[in-house]
Amino acid sequence: MLLTKEHGDTLLEIAKQSIKHGLDKGKPLAVEPQDYAEELQKLRATFVTLEINNNLRGCIGTLVAQRPLISDVAYHAHAAAFSDPRFPGLKSNEFPQLDIHISILSEPEPITFDSEEHLIQQLRPGVDGLILTEGFRKGTFLPSVWESLTEPTDFLHHLKQKAGLPPNYWSNTLKVERYTAEYIS
């Protein structure tokens, strides 16, 4: 689903308003999906990434669509600003410096493979986001992570580490799914 520039601008404005609302009221902005374009009412999974001076300041999202797109963006923008455990809650003086990036995810699809080499051969650098699952361990990298981890082997090994596994870990029970993302900044 490709959104128009107007839809993207609306989503960015809602994300910004939700963060501002969090600074002022301590909670995310409540949106009424029916007040927005039909495309923004569809159930979609999103991540909202916040940066200051090209440095990560928060990133929260979900891999499974749970709410209308417009509501999901408002919710995750607030969560990225105030609930990312890697960072303290956003302060008012940081707000004007924020760069907001929204990733709208496709439905994940399983990848079938019989070895790590076979899996690596199927990866599409710059296109695929991956979800790696092993038992109770799980990790994901958005497709944008390819900008810093350009080699498929490095991408996969770092994803294993993110999921709490050693980089050289291998098991026949390892599950990997791929998804794509539409980006709005």
C-alpha positions as protocol buffer text, in pm:
chain_id: "A"
residue {
  index: 1
  type: MET
  ca { x: 0 y: 0 z: 0 }
}
residue {
  index: 2
  type: LEU
  ca { x: 165 y: 320 z: -113 }
}
residue {
  index: 3
  type: LEU
  ca { x: 42 y: 631 z: 61 }
}
residue {
  index: 4
  type: THR
  ca { x: 25 y: 977 z: -91 }
}
residue {
  index: 5
  type: LYS
  ca { x: 248 y: 1260 z: 28 }
}
residue {
  index: 6
  type: GLU
  ca { x: -61 y: 1408 z: 197 }
}
residue {
  index: 7
  type: HIS
  ca { x: -118 y: 1083 z: 391 }
}
residue {
  index: 8
  type: GLY
  ca { x: 248 y: 1079 z: 494 }
}
residue {
  index: 9
  type: ASP
  ca { x: 231 y: 1442 z: 606 }
}
residue {
  index: 10
  type: THR
  ca { x: -79 y: 1362 z: 812 }
}
residue {
  index: 11
  type: LEU
  ca { x: 94 y: 1067 z: 981 }
}
residue {
  index: 12
  type: LEU
  ca { x: 403 y: 1275 z: 1062 }
}
residue {
  index: 13
  type: GLU
  ca { x: 185 y: 1552 z: 1205 }
}
residue {
  index: 14
  type: ILE
  ca { x: -9 y: 1304 z: 1422 }
}
residue {
  index: 15
  type: ALA
  ca { x: 320 y: 1155 z: 1547 }
}
residue {
  index: 16
  type: LYS
  ca { x: 446 y: 1504 z: 1635 }
}
residue {
  index: 17
  type: GLN
  ca { x: 117 y: 1598 z: 1805 }
}
residue {
  index: 18
  type: SER
  ca { x: 117 y: 1274 z: 2005 }
}
residue {
  index: 19
  type: ILE
  ca { x: 468 y: 1342 z: 2137 }
}
residue {
  index: 20
  type: LYS
  ca { x: 374 y: 1703 z: 2221 }
}
residue {
  index: 21
  type: HIS
  ca { x: 58 y: 1576 z: 2392 }
}
residue {
  index: 22
  type: GLY
  ca { x: 279 y: 1339 z: 2593 }
}
residue {
  index: 23
  type: LEU
  ca { x: 498 y: 1628 z: 2705 }
}
residue {
  index: 24
  type: ASP
  ca { x: 193 y: 1834 z: 2802 }
}
residue {
  index: 25
  type: LYS
  ca { x: -48 y: 1568 z: 2933 }
}
residue {
  index: 26
  type: GLY
  ca { x: 163 y: 1256 z: 2998 }
}
residue {
  index: 27
  type: LYS
  ca { x: -26 y: 1032 z: 2756 }
}
residue {
  index: 28
  type: PRO
  ca { x: -53 y: 971 z: 2380 }
}
residue {
  index: 29
  type: LEU
  ca { x: -287 y: 1171 z: 2163 }
}
residue {
  index: 30
  type: ALA
  ca { x: -626 y: 1003 z: 2121 }
}
residue {
  index: 31
  type: VAL
  ca { x: -726 y: 995 z: 1754 }
}
residue {
  index: 32
  type: GLU
  ca { x: -1056 y: 902 z: 1595 }
}
residue {
  index: 33
  type: PRO
  ca { x: -963 y: 695 z: 1288 }
}
residue {
  index: 34
  type: GLN
  ca { x: -1295 y: 768 z: 1115 }
}
residue {
  index: 35
  type: ASP
  ca { x: -1190 y: 1137 z: 1099 }
}
residue {
  index: 36
  type: TYR
  ca { x: -910 y: 1049 z: 856 }
}
residue {
  index: 37
  type: ALA
  ca { x: -872 y: 914 z: 502 }
}
residue {
  index: 38
  type: GLU
  ca { x: -973 y: 552 z: 447 }
}
residue {
  index: 39
  type: GLU
  ca { x: -610 y: 450 z: 383 }
}
residue {
  index: 40
  type: LEU
  ca { x: -516 y: 572 z: 732 }
}
residue {
  index: 41
  type: GLN
  ca { x: -795 y: 365 z: 892 }
}
residue {
  index: 42
  type: LYS
  ca { x: -661 y: 28 z: 772 }
}
residue {
  index: 43
  type: LEU
  ca { x: -502 y: -206 z: 1027 }
}
residue {
  index: 44
  type: ARG
  ca { x: -125 y: -179 z: 983 }
}
residue {
  index: 45
  type: ALA
  ca { x: 183 y: -255 z: 1192 }
}
residue {
  index: 46
  type: THR
  ca { x: 421 y: 37 z: 1238 }
}
residue {
  index: 47
  type: PHE
  ca { x: 745 y: 142 z: 1400 }
}
residue {
  index: 48
  type: VAL
  ca { x: 820 y: 502 z: 1490 }
}
residue {
  index: 49
  type: THR
  ca { x: 1187 y: 596 z: 1511 }
}
residue {
  index: 50
  type: LEU
  ca { x: 1303 y: 920 z: 1669 }
}
residue {
  index: 51
  type: GLU
  ca { x: 1644 y: 1074 z: 1605 }
}
residue {
  index: 52
  type: ILE
  ca { x: 1827 y: 1384 z: 1725 }
}
residue {
  index: 53
  type: ASN
  ca { x: 2125 y: 1490 z: 1513 }
}
residue {
  index: 54
  type: ASN
  ca { x: 2114 y: 1154 z: 1330 }
}
residue {
  index: 55
  type: ASN
  ca { x: 2143 y: 965 z: 1660 }
}
residue {
  index: 56
  type: LEU
  ca { x: 1874 y: 723 z: 1772 }
}
residue {
  index: 57
  type: ARG
  ca { x: 1655 y: 872 z: 2048 }
}
residue {
  index: 58
  type: GLY
  ca { x: 1381 y: 607 z: 2056 }
}
residue {
  index: 59
  type: CYS
  ca { x: 1220 y: 340 z: 1844 }
}
residue {
  index: 60
  type: ILE
  ca { x: 904 y: 147 z: 1929 }
}
residue {
  index: 61
  type: GLY
  ca { x: 666 y: -51 z: 1716 }
}
residue {
  index: 62
  type: THR
  ca { x: 495 y: -379 z: 1654 }
}
residue {
  index: 63
  type: LEU
  ca { x: 529 y: -653 z: 1395 }
}
residue {
  index: 64
  type: VAL
  ca { x: 159 y: -742 z: 1391 }
}
residue {
  index: 65
  type: ALA
  ca { x: -118 y: -500 z: 1295 }
}
residue {
  index: 66
  type: GLN
  ca { x: -331 y: -426 z: 1602 }
}
residue {
  index: 67
  type: ARG
  ca { x: -488 y: -85 z: 1535 }
}
residue {
  index: 68
  type: PRO
  ca { x: -578 y: 150 z: 1252 }
}
residue {
  index: 69
  type: LEU
  ca { x: -265 y: 302 z: 1096 }
}
residue {
  index: 70
  type: ILE
  ca { x: -334 y: 655 z: 1224 }
}
residue {
  index: 71
  type: SER
  ca { x: -387 y: 527 z: 1581 }
}
residue {
  index: 72
  type: ASP
  ca { x: -83 y: 300 z: 1567 }
}
residue {
  index: 73
  type: VAL
  ca { x: 141 y: 591 z: 1466 }
}
residue {
  index: 74
  type: ALA
  ca { x: 8 y: 811 z: 1748 }
}
residue {
  index: 75
  type: TYR
  ca { x: 60 y: 530 z: 1999 }
}
residue {
  index: 76
  type: HIS
  ca { x: 410 y: 435 z: 1885 }
}
residue {
  index: 77
  type: ALA
  ca { x: 530 y: 795 z: 1851 }
}
residue {
  index: 78
  type: HIS
  ca { x: 443 y: 853 z: 2216 }
}
residue {
  index: 79
  type: ALA
  ca { x: 599 y: 519 z: 2318 }
}
residue {
  index: 80
  type: ALA
  ca { x: 921 y: 593 z: 2125 }
}
residue {
  index: 81
  type: ALA
  ca { x: 951 y: 928 z: 2304 }
}
residue {
  index: 82
  type: PHE
  ca { x: 870 y: 812 z: 2655 }
}
residue {
  index: 83
  type: SER
  ca { x: 883 y: 430 z: 2686 }
}
residue {
  index: 84
  type: ASP
  ca { x: 1190 y: 305 z: 2499 }
}
residue {
  index: 85
  type: PRO
  ca { x: 1387 y: 139 z: 2782 }
}
residue {
  index: 86
  type: ARG
  ca { x: 1718 y: 238 z: 2620 }
}
residue {
  index: 87
  type: PHE
  ca { x: 1654 y: 609 z: 2678 }
}
residue {
  index: 88
  type: PRO
  ca { x: 1513 y: 839 z: 2944 }
}
residue {
  index: 89
  type: GLY
  ca { x: 1177 y: 999 z: 2861 }
}
residue {
  index: 90
  type: LEU
  ca { x: 1198 y: 1283 z: 2613 }
}
residue {
  index: 91
  type: LYS
  ca { x: 1242 y: 1631 z: 2762 }
}
residue {
  index: 92
  type: SER
  ca { x: 1071 y: 1945 z: 2631 }
}
residue {
  index: 93
  type: ASN
  ca { x: 1400 y: 2099 z: 2516 }
}
residue {
  index: 94
  type: GLU
  ca { x: 1463 y: 1795 z: 2291 }
}
residue {
  index: 95
  type: PHE
  ca { x: 1128 y: 1819 z: 2111 }
}
residue {
  index: 96
  type: PRO
  ca { x: 1229 y: 2085 z: 1853 }
}
residue {
  index: 97
  type: GLN
  ca { x: 1534 y: 1876 z: 1754 }
}
residue {
  index: 98
  type: LEU
  ca { x: 1341 y: 1555 z: 1680 }
}
residue {
  index: 99
  type: ASP
  ca { x: 1343 y: 1388 z: 1342 }
}
residue {
  index: 100
  type: ILE
  ca { x: 1050 y: 1148 z: 1314 }
}
residue {
  index: 101
  type: HIS
  ca { x: 1060 y: 842 z: 1087 }
}
residue {
  index: 102
  type: ILE
  ca { x: 763 y: 610 z: 1039 }
}
residue {
  index: 103
  type: SER
  ca { x: 793 y: 257 z: 903 }
}
residue {
  index: 104
  type: ILE
  ca { x: 473 y: 89 z: 784 }
}
residue {
  index: 105
  type: LEU
  ca { x: 528 y: -286 z: 765 }
}
residue {
  index: 106
  type: SER
  ca { x: 393 y: -546 z: 528 }
}
residue {
  index: 107
  type: GLU
  ca { x: 263 y: -878 z: 661 }
}
residue {
  index: 108
  type: PRO
  ca { x: 558 y: -1103 z: 757 }
}
residue {
  index: 109
  type: GLU
  ca { x: 617 y: -1407 z: 534 }
}
residue {
  index: 110
  type: PRO
  ca { x: 813 y: -1715 z: 643 }
}
residue {
  index: 111
  type: ILE
  ca { x: 1139 y: -1794 z: 466 }
}
residue {
  index: 112
  type: THR
  ca { x: 1209 y: -2163 z: 400 }
}
residue {
  index: 113
  type: PHE
  ca { x: 1574 y: -2267 z: 429 }
}
residue {
  index: 114
  type: ASP
  ca { x: 1783 y: -2569 z: 523 }
}
residue {
  index: 115
  type: SER
  ca { x: 2110 y: -2400 z: 624 }
}
residue {
  index: 116
  type: GLU
  ca { x: 2245 y: -2060 z: 720 }
}
residue {
  index: 117
  type: GLU
  ca { x: 2404 y: -2029 z: 375 }
}
residue {
  index: 118
  type: HIS
  ca { x: 2069 y: -2106 z: 209 }
}
residue {
  index: 119
  type: LEU
  ca { x: 1900 y: -1841 z: 426 }
}
residue {
  index: 120
  type: ILE
  ca { x: 2167 y: -1580 z: 350 }
}
residue {
  index: 121
  type: GLN
  ca { x: 2132 y: -1644 z: -26 }
}
residue {
  index: 122
  type: GLN
  ca { x: 1762 y: -1554 z: -5 }
}
residue {
  index: 123
  type: LEU
  ca { x: 1806 y: -1222 z: 178 }
}
residue {
  index: 124
  type: ARG
  ca { x: 1738 y: -903 z: -17 }
}
residue {
  index: 125
  type: PRO
  ca { x: 1970 y: -630 z: 120 }
}
residue {
  index: 126
  type: GLY
  ca { x: 1796 y: -298 z: 155 }
}
residue {
  index: 127
  type: VAL
  ca { x: 1453 y: -459 z: 103 }
}
residue {
  index: 128
  type: ASP
  ca { x: 1394 y: -721 z: 372 }
}
residue {
  index: 129
  type: GLY
  ca { x: 1324 y: -665 z: 735 }
}
residue {
  index: 130
  type: LEU
  ca { x: 1371 y: -988 z: 928 }
}
residue {
  index: 131
  type: ILE
  ca { x: 1209 y: -1147 z: 1231 }
}
residue {
  index: 132
  type: LEU
  ca { x: 1421 y: -1422 z: 1385 }
}
residue {
  index: 133
  type: THR
  ca { x: 1261 y: -1657 z: 1639 }
}
residue {
  index: 134
  type: GLU
  ca { x: 1421 y: -1937 z: 1839 }
}
residue {
  index: 135
  type: GLY
  ca { x: 1204 y: -2067 z: 2121 }
}
residue {
  index: 136
  type: PHE
  ca { x: 1124 y: -1769 z: 2343 }
}
residue {
  index: 137
  type: ARG
  ca { x: 1397 y: -1555 z: 2187 }
}
residue {
  index: 138
  type: LYS
  ca { x: 1297 y: -1310 z: 1917 }
}
residue {
  index: 139
  type: GLY
  ca { x: 1455 y: -1017 z: 1738 }
}
residue {
  index: 140
  type: THR
  ca { x: 1381 y: -800 z: 1438 }
}
residue {
  index: 141
  type: PHE
  ca { x: 1569 y: -558 z: 1217 }
}
residue {
  index: 142
  type: LEU
  ca { x: 1379 y: -313 z: 999 }
}
residue {
  index: 143
  type: PRO
  ca { x: 1492 y: -295 z: 636 }
}
residue {
  index: 144
  type: SER
  ca { x: 1660 y: 39 z: 716 }
}
residue {
  index: 145
  type: VAL
  ca { x: 1920 y: -147 z: 926 }
}
residue {
  index: 146
  type: TRP
  ca { x: 2081 y: -255 z: 596 }
}
residue {
  index: 147
  type: GLU
  ca { x: 2219 y: 101 z: 578 }
}
residue {
  index: 148
  type: SER
  ca { x: 2460 y: 18 z: 861 }
}
residue {
  index: 149
  type: LEU
  ca { x: 2487 y: -362 z: 818 }
}
residue {
  index: 150
  type: THR
  ca { x: 2524 y: -398 z: 442 }
}
residue {
  index: 151
  type: GLU
  ca { x: 2649 y: -759 z: 425 }
}
residue {
  index: 152
  type: PRO
  ca { x: 2382 y: -1031 z: 462 }
}
residue {
  index: 153
  type: THR
  ca { x: 2603 y: -1242 z: 691 }
}
residue {
  index: 154
  type: ASP
  ca { x: 2666 y: -944 z: 923 }
}
residue {
  index: 155
  type: PHE
  ca { x: 2295 y: -853 z: 916 }
}
residue {
  index: 156
  type: LEU
  ca { x: 2195 y: -1205 z: 1021 }
}
residue {
  index: 157
  type: HIS
  ca { x: 2468 y: -1241 z: 1285 }
}
residue {
  index: 158
  type: HIS
  ca { x: 2379 y: -908 z: 1448 }
}
residue {
  index: 159
  type: LEU
  ca { x: 2011 y: -1003 z: 1443 }
}
residue {
  index: 160
  type: LYS
  ca { x: 2094 y: -1328 z: 1624 }
}
residue {
  index: 161
  type: GLN
  ca { x: 2278 y: -1124 z: 1889 }
}
residue {
  index: 162
  type: LYS
  ca { x: 1981 y: -890 z: 1923 }
}
residue {
  index: 163
  type: ALA
  ca { x: 1766 y: -1199 z: 1989 }
}
residue {
  index: 164
  type: GLY
  ca { x: 2010 y: -1306 z: 2262 }
}
residue {
  index: 165
  type: LEU
  ca { x: 2184 y: -1576 z: 2060 }
}
residue {
  index: 166
  type: PRO
  ca { x: 2553 y: -1613 z: 1968 }
}
residue {
  index: 167
  type: PRO
  ca { x: 2632 y: -1488 z: 1613 }
}
residue {
  index: 168
  type: ASN
  ca { x: 2733 y: -1838 z: 1500 }
}
residue {
  index: 169
  type: TYR
  ca { x: 2421 y: -2003 z: 1649 }
}
residue {
  index: 170
  type: TRP
  ca { x: 2242 y: -2250 z: 1427 }
}
residue {
  index: 171
  type: SER
  ca { x: 1947 y: -2482 z: 1483 }
}
residue {
  index: 172
  type: ASN
  ca { x: 1694 y: -2662 z: 1268 }
}
residue {
  index: 173
  type: THR
  ca { x: 1420 y: -2498 z: 1480 }
}
residue {
  index: 174
  type: LEU
  ca { x: 1527 y: -2142 z: 1392 }
}
residue {
  index: 175
  type: LYS
  ca { x: 1244 y: -1950 z: 1222 }
}
residue {
  index: 176
  type: VAL
  ca { x: 1292 y: -1644 z: 1003 }
}
residue {
  index: 177
  type: GLU
  ca { x: 1024 y: -1426 z: 846 }
}
residue {
  index: 178
  type: ARG
  ca { x: 1068 y: -1134 z: 610 }
}
residue {
  index: 179
  type: TYR
  ca { x: 870 y: -815 z: 561 }
}
residue {
  index: 180
  type: THR
  ca { x: 909 y: -490 z: 374 }
}
residue {
  index: 181
  type: ALA
  ca { x: 844 y: -136 z: 492 }
}
residue {
  index: 182
  type: GLU
  ca { x: 712 y: 186 z: 349 }
}
residue {
  index: 183
  type: TYR
  ca { x: 902 y: 481 z: 499 }
}
residue {
  index: 184
  type: ILE
  ca { x: 774 y: 826 z: 584 }
}
residue {
  index: 185
  type: SER
  ca { x: 1008 y: 1099 z: 714 }
}
